[in-house]
């Protein structure tokens, strides 16, 4: 049966992702319960599982309040303190929700134990729930991991099929693209994408999900080997053209970019 993928706005710029088949639903990173409860009630859905990518409060704050409605497990990264009880997951594990298999991918960087969930797709495009690791046009801040770790994590995600829907947890796209255009002013695909996203936001719609193929073309953090990106990073402190070094310089620059 067809699956419906919905971005539920939460807080000021979070998205809680909901996937449902018309009867049962799974939600990802419910930082607050209210938007989830409203969506379940409005569509008469049962909540069959919760997927958590990392332990930050804006991703787990609603978990306990949803347990009364939950007919199944909470899944989360083994190496992080997720509200218990939860099923701890490691790299390469597979979980099945709504009859769909999701593979767990270790993506440390934003936090030390951050994971992503990837469904290869049977009746439609593959799906990636990547939390705060990959954003459209950007990536998460390095709170606990190293530049080497995050560079490697993003490289793993960039290898996924191009049609994969990228379900990130924040609407940061426009500010990310402003930075991306400072890094790669000569990137025509990026200029087109930025114009599309501005129109989308002006119409009140989410810019997400993005697609892996799009991110490979426009996201500087996935383009650390491209000449224009390497040159920009060198102008902002990169001491070599090595991928992790270019990434680290871009991330430091982005942290202070306004």
C-alpha positions in Angstrom: 0.0 0.0 0.0 1.1 3.6 -0.6 3.0 5.4 2.1 2.4 9.0 3.0 5.4 11.1 4.2 4.6 14.2 6.1 6.8 16.9 7.7 5.1 18.0 11.0 6.4 21.5 12.0 7.5 21.7 15.7 9.1 24.5 17.8 10.4 27.2 15.5 12.1 25.3 12.7 12.1 21.6 13.5 10.3 18.9 11.5 9.0 15.7 13.1 8.7 13.2 10.2 5.6 11.0 10.0 5.3 8.0 7.7 1.9 6.3 7.5 -0.1 3.8 5.5 -3.5 5.2 6.3 -3.9 3.0 9.4 -0.5 3.0 11.2 2.1 5.7 11.6 5.8 5.9 12.6 7.3 9.2 13.7 11.0 10.3 13.7 12.5 12.5 16.4 9.4 13.8 18.2 10.8 16.7 20.1 7.3 17.6 21.2 4.2 15.5 21.4 1.4 17.9 20.5 2.0 18.1 16.7 2.2 14.2 16.6 -1.0 13.8 18.6 -2.8 16.3 16.4 -1.7 14.5 13.2 -2.6 11.1 14.6 -6.1 12.3 15.6 -6.8 14.2 12.4 -5.9 11.2 10.3 -7.2 8.5 12.7 -3.9 6.7 12.8 -2.3 4.4 15.4 1.3 5.1 16.4 3.3 1.9 15.8 6.9 3.0 16.4 9.2 6.0 17.1 12.6 6.3 15.5 15.2 8.5 17.3 18.4 9.7 15.6 20.1 11.3 18.6 19.5 12.4 22.2 19.0 16.2 21.9 15.9 17.5 23.6 14.3 18.9 20.4 14.4 15.3 19.1 13.3 13.3 22.1 11.3 15.7 24.3 8.0 14.3 23.2 8.9 10.6 23.4 7.5 9.9 27.0 4.3 11.9 26.4 3.6 9.7 23.3 4.0 6.3 25.0 0.4 6.2 26.0 -0.5 6.1 22.3 2.4 3.9 21.2 1.7 0.3 20.1 5.3 -0.7 19.6 8.9 0.2 20.3 11.0 3.3 20.5 14.2 2.8 18.6 17.4 4.8 19.1 21.2 4.9 19.1 22.8 2.5 21.5 25.5 4.9 22.5 23.2 7.7 23.6 20.9 8.2 26.5 17.4 8.1 24.9 14.4 8.1 27.2 14.1 4.5 28.3 12.8 2.0 27.5 14.1 1.9 24.0 15.6 -0.6 21.5 19.3 0.2 21.1 20.6 0.2 17.6 24.1 -0.1 16.0 25.5 0.5 12.6 24.2 -2.1 10.1 21.2 -3.1 12.2 17.8 -3.4 10.4 14.5 -2.4 11.9 11.1 -3.0 10.3 8.4 -0.3 10.6 5.1 -0.4 8.7 6.4 -3.5 7.0 9.4 -1.5 5.6 13.0 -2.4 6.4 15.2 0.5 7.5 19.0 0.1 7.7 20.8 1.9 10.5 23.8 4.0 9.5 26.3 5.3 12.1 26.8 9.0 11.4 28.8 10.5 14.3 29.7 14.2 14.2 26.8 16.3 15.4 26.7 14.0 18.5 29.0 11.0 19.2 26.3 8.3 18.7 24.1 9.9 16.0 22.5 7.4 13.7 20.4 7.7 10.5 17.7 5.3 9.1 17.7 4.4 5.4 14.9 2.5 3.5 16.0 1.4 0.1 12.5 1.8 -1.4 10.2 -0.7 -3.0 7.1 1.2 -4.0 8.7 4.6 -4.5 11.8 6.5 -3.8 14.2 5.5 -1.0 13.9 7.4 2.3 16.7 8.7 4.6 15.9 10.0 8.1 19.1 11.8 8.9 18.3 13.9 12.0 20.8 16.8 12.3 23.7 15.2 10.3 22.8 16.3 6.7 20.7 19.4 6.0 19.7 20.7 2.6 22.7 22.8 1.6 24.4 22.2 4.9 25.2 19.9 7.8 24.9 19.8 11.6 27.3 21.6 13.9 30.1 19.5 15.5 29.0 19.4 19.1 30.7 16.1 20.0 32.4 14.6 16.9 35.4 15.6 14.9 35.6 17.0 11.4 37.1 13.7 10.2 34.0 11.8 11.6 31.5 14.2 10.1 33.2 14.3 6.8 33.1 10.4 6.7 29.5 10.4 7.9 28.4 12.7 5.1 30.4 10.7 2.6 28.4 7.6 3.5 25.2 9.5 3.0 26.3 11.0 -0.3 26.8 7.4 -1.6 23.1 6.6 -1.2 21.0 6.4 -4.4 20.4 9.8 -6.0 16.6 9.6 -5.8 16.7 9.1 -2.0 14.5 11.5 -0.2 16.5 13.4 2.5 14.3 14.0 5.6 16.3 16.3 7.8 15.0 17.6 11.1 15.3 21.4 10.6 14.1 24.0 8.0 17.6 25.6 7.7 17.6 25.5 3.9 17.6 29.2 3.0 20.3 30.2 5.5 22.4 27.2 4.4 22.1 28.1 0.8 23.2 31.7 1.5 26.4 30.2 2.9 26.7 27.7 0.0 26.5 30.5 -2.5 29.4 32.3 -0.7 31.4 29.1 -1.0 30.5 28.4 -4.7 29.2 31.5 -6.4 29.9 29.9 -9.7 27.6 26.9 -9.1 24.6 27.3 -11.5 22.7 24.4 -10.1 22.9 26.0 -6.6 21.6 29.3 -7.9 18.6 27.6 -9.5 17.9 25.5 -6.4 18.1 28.6 -4.1 15.6 30.4 -6.3 13.3 27.3 -6.1 13.6 27.1 -2.3 12.9 30.8 -1.8 9.7 30.4 -3.8 8.7 27.3 -1.9 9.2 29.0 1.5 7.4 32.1 0.2 4.4 29.8 -0.5 4.6 28.5 3.1 5.8 25.0 2.2 8.7 23.0 3.5 11.8 22.8 1.3 12.1 19.2 2.4 12.6 16.4 1.7 15.5 17.2 -0.5 17.2 14.4 -2.6 20.7 13.0 -2.4 21.3 13.8 -6.1 20.4 17.5 -5.4 22.7 17.7 -2.4 25.6 16.3 -4.3 25.2 19.2 -6.7 24.6 22.0 -4.3 25.8 21.2 -0.8 29.3 22.4 -0.1 29.9 19.9 2.7 29.4 17.1 0.2 31.6 18.9 -2.4 34.9 19.1 -0.5 36.8 17.7 -3.5 35.5 20.3 -6.0 38.0 23.0 -7.1 35.9 26.1 -6.2 35.1 24.6 -2.8 38.7 23.8 -2.1 39.8 27.3 -3.1 37.2 28.9 -0.9 38.2 26.7 2.0 41.9 27.6 1.5 40.9 31.3 1.7 39.3 30.5 5.1 42.1 28.6 6.7 42.3 25.2 5.1 45.9 24.1 5.2 45.5 21.4 2.5 43.1 20.1 -0.1 42.4 16.9 1.9 38.7 16.3 2.3 38.5 16.5 6.2 40.7 19.6 6.2 38.5 21.3 3.6 35.4 20.2 5.6 36.8 21.6 8.9 37.5 25.0 7.4 34.0 25.2 5.8 32.4 24.2 9.1 34.4 26.9 11.1 33.5 29.5 8.5 29.8 28.5 8.6 29.7 28.7 12.4 30.4 32.4 12.2 28.7 33.2 8.9 25.8 35.7 9.0 
